[in-house]
Amino acid sequence: MYDESIVLRRAGVNGLTEHIRSPKQRAYRKVKRAEGEQATRARIVDAAEALHAEVGPARATISAIAERAEVTRATVYRHFPDDESLFLACSQQWLSRQRLPDPRGWDAHDDPFAVLHTGLTDIYRYFRDGEPMLSSVLRDAAVLPARLTEDRLASEREWQARLTRALPGRRRRTVQAAVAHATSFGTWRSLCVDLGLSNRAAVDLMVAMIAAASSRGQHASRVG
């Protein structure tokens, strides 16, 4: 027999249960939404990183990044309102995946030319590992945020300071120029990509060049 009071009581219990559960459900939905947003952001950064290495930052348009990430342009702009924020996220992710040169490990030798050899070997290993991205980024350096260029130059200055500080004739401009030339990605690319040298052969060549510059510096000091 139909009893309206029973139905109303059951509805009240169910409504109360729904009321009790709804905060948890809302929290769960928020978590899932946040996870979805994070996954979307990660796909955008992955797409940008891949395109920067393949075609370079100058030609990695927002439309191309959106297509690779399988999102709309509006979605890209929602996560990254300008090119700089996207470039910085892409750069940070790429660098986090690299084994960067570690100047702290170069000083295990007393011989400054052994330090030089160890340091250049470390730098050239990094250049070879990251060649596609480094080539694209340096080719399109004009479109990159100034902060990225400044960070790269600061790293290069640190490498050069570590490699020159114990060299004979280190204060001479020719010695400093030789070390700066040896630590340049453009120098490595010319020797190892364009001319086909191995990393070891390129390191030996650059160490010999710097040793010659240092020797001339010592000779000039004695004559003076």
Phi, psi and omega in degrees: 000138183288126179236105184299327182295323179294317179300317181294319178297317179296319178298322179294319178296314180297320178296320178295317178299317179297321179296321180291321184280336189300323176299320178294319179296320178296318178298318180297316180297322178297317179298313180297321179296317179296319178297319178296320178294320178296319179294321178295316179299318180297320179295322179294315180294318177300317180296316179296317180299315181297317181289325177299321179286324185281313187239349180095152181302326183295330182253001177274081183288162177299322179297317180293320179295317179298318180296316180296322181277353180061046175225176177272163175301321180299324178293318177301313182291333178293323180275327183226094187292344179213168182298323184298315181296325178288318177301316182295318178297318179295315181296315180298319180293316181298314180297324180295340181264358182259156169264099187284155173303142183237092182303336181295337181267005183270346190266022181281000183242150174277331181283120182298333179282334171291321175299316180300315181296317179296316181295313180294324177299318178295315181295316183290329174298316177297317179299316182292318179299321185257016188307313182301312181291315182298321178297314181295316183293317181289326176297324183255028186303331184296336182264357183277152174301143181303327182300320180294318178296319179297319179296318180296315181294325178295320177297317180296321178295323177295316177303312184296320179297318180295322185279337184262343194296338179249003183287143170299139178069025187295340181275351179285143182297326181293323178292314179298320179294322179296317179293317178299320178296318183292329183270003180280136176299323179299322177295311179301316183296320179298315183286316192262333178262305183290319184257354171078018178288153171285162176303317183297317180296321179293319178298313180301318180297315182291323177296319178296319178297315182290323177298320178296318178295320179293321180296319178295326177295319178296317181296319180296323180295318180294320180293320179294000000 
